[in-house]
Amino acid sequence: QVQVVESGGGSVQPGESLRLSCTASGSRFGINTMAWYRQAPGEQRALVAVITSADIAKYDDSVKGRFTATRDFATNTIYLQMNNLKLEDTAVYYCAAAQFYSDRDYWGQGTRVTVSS
């Protein structure tokens, strides 16, 4: 059973930065993709960034140029560096990991990011 644990959320002011971390453990077949999603109040969960097993990162247009996702393949850890945070970035951020040979995503418990002035 894959376990996914996030950390690093918090409360900041607009323009400030935060770094989220997520580690996946317990995979039998190796971790394929890892991704960050977020869910704002009253909205559906949406993809923020994804990193493939080839270390290719893709981003939602709303965070391009401000967020950077990186991945440590040795520890199955993915990071999300969030710079120039905006009010609309306020959400619960979730990490998802998928194994090779499987369509199932494993989710973390979420970490809250609040951007307010």
Buried (B, 14 or more C-beta within 10 A) or exposed (E): EBEBBBEBBEEBEEEEEBBBBBBBBEBEEEBBBBBBBBBBEEEEBEEBBBBEBEEEBEBBEEBEEBBBBBBEEEEBBBBBBBBEBEEEBBBBBBBBBBBEEEEEBBBBEBBEBBBEE
